[in-house]
Each structure stands twice: as structure tokens, then as C-alpha cells.
Amino acid sequence: MTPALEARFQTLLEEHKKILYKVCNSYCPNRDDREDLAQEIAVQLWRSFAAFDDRCRFSTWMYRIALNVAISFYRREDTRRRYVLSEEEYLLNAVDESATETEEIKALYKYIDALDPLNKALVLLYLDGDSYLEIAGVLGISESNVATKISRLKQTMKQELN
């Protein structure tokens, strides 16, 4: 790749690094795995960047790649080793700002962590403010399916968090 393309990639990645952190924090309970996943996502983004189509938003494209890599990583790691973390360890490592989080936010992260990979991705995109159409495009499901799944997740979340 040209130096200009490399600089553009680095700029876009820096501007959207919160997506990377959010995906890694949601799919990996411990710091070492999060770092491995972040590196895998960055490598895959770099490999795919030449094919990035400027007609779509970079964040949407990044989410699609990051979630696909994370789901594959999650399945591979889950198969390779199964372990249980205490709630305290998980909450301390879940996000960098955990010390300032409210109990509601901690409960939300715990709820999200228990979801299957597809629903976890769905909630992350929804909480990030993406439209149903954008979520459908990232996850490869219909817009009506997104609406139905989000509605069901909201109902389940209300019941479990109250």
C-alpha cells in the first residue's frame, strides 16, 4: 500500500478506535485475550482496507469486520479453553472506565456478556446508535429481523435487570 493509504488507514482507525475497544471488551473477559483480539481485528482491517468502499461509512465497515473476527475468535477461544471468572474480576477488566461506572452500567455489561455472539453484536450496534438498516447491513440480516430481535432483547433485559 502507498504511504498515503497507510496514513489514511491509521487516521480512520484512530478516529474509530472506540469501536475496537467496545467489541474487544464485549467478547473477551480478560485483558490478554482482549489485546490478542484487538490485534487480530487491526490486522484484518489492514488486510481488507484496500477493498474498503467509500460509499459506506468507515464505522459500519469496521464494525462488520470487527464483529466477524470477534465472533470467530470467541468461538475458537471458547472451544480451546473454558474458564469462569468471578464477577468482580470481570467487572474490573470489562472496560477501562469501570471505576466510574454506575451499578446500572455494570449490570448492563453483565447482561450483554451473557448473550450469544449475534445478540451481543446486535446490542452493541444498537447502543452505539446505529439505525436498524445499518445494523442489518453489518449483521447480514433483514431490517425487520433486527427490529424483532431488539424488541425481544429489550423485554428480556427489562425482566432480568429489574
C-alpha positions, 0 to 999 in steps of 0.5 A: 500500500502507498504511504498515503493509504497507510496514513489514511488507514491509521487516521480512520482507525484512530478516529474509530478506535472506540469501536475496537475497544467496545467489541474487544471488551464485549467478547473477551473477559480478560485483558490478554485475550482482549489485546490478542483480539484487538490485534487480530481485528487491526490486522484484518482491517489492514488486510481488507482496507484496500477493498474498503468502499467509500460509499459506506461509512468507515464505522459500519465497515469496521464494525462488520469486520470487527464483529466477524473476527470477534465472533470467530475468535470467541468461538475458537477461544471458547472451544480451546479453553473454558474458564469462569471468572468471578464477577468482580474480576470481570467487572474490573477488566470489562472496560477501562472506565469501570471505576466510574461506572454506575451499578446500572452500567455494570449490570448492563455489561453483565447482561450483554456478556451473557448473550450469544455472539449475534445478540451481543453484536446486535446490542452493541450496534444498537447502543452505539446508535446505529439505525436498524438498516445499518445494523442489518447491513453489518449483521447480514440480516433483514431490517425487520429481523433486527427490529424483532430481535431488539424488541425481544432483547429489550423485554428480556433485559427489562425482566432480568435487570429489574 
